[in-house]
Amino acid sequence: MVVTLPKETIVKQVKLNVQNLDEMTEFYTKMIGLVLLKKEDNRAFLGAQGTSEAIVILEELVDPIVNDKTTGLYHTAFLLPTRKDLGNSLLWLLQNNIEIGAADHGYSEAIYLSDPEGNGIEIYRDKPMTEWDIRADGEIIGVTEELDGDAVVGAADGKWLGMAPGSRIGHVHLQVADLEETEKFYEQLGFS
C-alpha cells in the first residue's frame, strides 16, 4: 500500500557532511547569512535570523570519501520570504565577489552558487501564485529565463542582515544514478 504524504510536508533541515567545519561555518554565516546557533564536537547548527531552529547542520567527517559521480545532493534551496530579501542577498553576494548564476523560473526567481566544498546552493523567492502558469489539471509550468537582476536589486533596501527571518529550506535537488529506480523508491515513501 502506498501512502501519499500530506501537502504540508516540507524539508525542515539539511545536514551536510563537510571536510573543513570552520571554513564551511564561516561561509554559511558570512556569505549565506545563517546564524551559528551552537557548535559542538564536529558539528555546527545554523538557522535563519531570529530563530533558534537549525535548518542546516554541518558535520565534519574525518577522511571523507568524495565522489561526484554518485547519487546525492545537487543543491540545497533556501526560500526567502520576499523579493526585497532576495535583492538584499543578491547585492551582498555581488559586493563580496561571489560567483553566481541566476534564473527566472516563472513561479520563482533564483540565485545559484556553490559553497567552498562544491555543494550547490539556490537562494530564491516564490512569485505570487497569481503570476504562476497553472494548467487546468494542476500542473505548474516552469521556465528557465534570464533573471531581471535590475528589478530584483531594485526591490532591495540595501540592509542585508543575513538570512531573513522566516527563511527556510524550500527544497533540495538530488542527482541520481538511476532515475527510474530512484523514482520508484521515493514513490514508496509517499512522494508523487
C-alpha positions, 0 to 999 in steps of 0.5 A: 500500500502506498501512502501519499504524504500530506501537502504540508510536508516540507524539508525542515533541515539539511545536514551536510557532511563537510571536510573543513567545519570552520571554513564551511561555518564561516561561509554559511554565516558570512556569505549565506547569512545563517546564524551559528546557533551552537557548535559542538564536537564536529558539528555546527547548527545554523538557522535563519535570523531570529530563530533558534531552529537549525535548518542546516547542520554541518558535520565534519567527517574525518577522511571523507570519501568524495565522489561526484559521480554518485547519487546525492545532493545537487543543491540545497534551496533556501526560500526567502520570504520576499523579493526585497530579501532576495535583492538584499542577498543578491547585492551582498553576494555581488559586493563580496565577489561571489560567483553566481548564476541566476534564473527566472523560473516563472513561479520563482526567481533564483540565485545559484552558487556553490559553497567552498566544498562544491555543494550547490546552493539556490537562494530564491523567492516564490512569485505570487501564485497569481503570476504562476502558469497553472494548467487546468489539471494542476500542473505548474509550468516552469521556465528557465529565463534570464533573471531581471537582476535590475528589478530584483536589486531594485526591490532591495533596501540595501540592509542585508542582515543575513538570512531573513527571518522566516527563511527556510529550506524550500527544497533540495535537488538530488542527482541520481544514478538511476532515475527510474529506480530512484523514482520508484523508491521515493514513490514508496515513501509517499512522494508523487 
